[in-house]
Amino acid sequence: MKSAVIVFPGSNCDRDIAVALEQASGKKPHMAFHKDTELPDVDVIAVPGGFSYGDYLRCGAMAAHSPIMKVVKERAAKGVRVVGICNGFQIITEAGLLPGALIRNKSLKYVCRTVGLRVETTDSDFTRKYAKGQVIGIPVGHGEGNYVADDETLKRLEGEGLVAFRYTALPGQSADQANPNGATNDIAGIFNAQRNVLGMMPHPERAFDPLHGNTDGRAFFDSLVETLS
């Protein structure tokens, strides 16, 4: 499986996801800068977390217009798998690859902790190594992760099974502690209609190695490798 990681000014999780992709696939990802206008032939494009362009205007709004994003959108239209994590989710949503928007957390505070995620479907190249309904612990770190969309979009996402992950309580947590940002319908991650583009706020690359204290994110990368290698 060949992969690429997009690096913007302000990205700070690019190395993290590059390490996870390399360890899972055995191949170093191609690191592409935001000003690049072409990519090699790859199976997966990762848009990492961080604070692209300092989160000015809106999170991801400036990065969505970087030259490299034209290439990302073209590859996505051809079926290449694209995953946007945290700021990457914001970027690919601002770029029109996914519907809806990510706005300020309901608490108006930055949230950084491990949250519970329920795997809503295994019918995707990103989740097939999980079990449907499985609850996993994945770290979050964001101030603008509150997913919102109009009623018609939400109805379509729910009706077509395009919600990938949903926030849920971990053992010892109360139900009102489960959702870290107030996201509508507890949505933590969604697919596009073709299921080759995934956006999610939690960071599976931060729950990949035993040294992280949690390997619940490993199956995310193993799913891609098993499908695309």
Secondary structure, DSSP 8 states (H G I E B T S, - for coil): --EEEEE-TTB-SHHHHHHHHHHHHSS--EEEETT-----S-SEEEE--B-GGGG-SSTTTTGGGSHHHHHHHHHHHTT-EEEEETHHHHHHHHTTSSSSEEE--TTSS-EEEEEEEEE----STTTTTS-TT-EEEEEEEES--EEE--HHHHHHHHHTT-EEEEEE--TT--GGGT-SS--GGGEEEEE-TTSSEEEESS-GGGSSSGGGT--TTHHHHHHHHHHH-
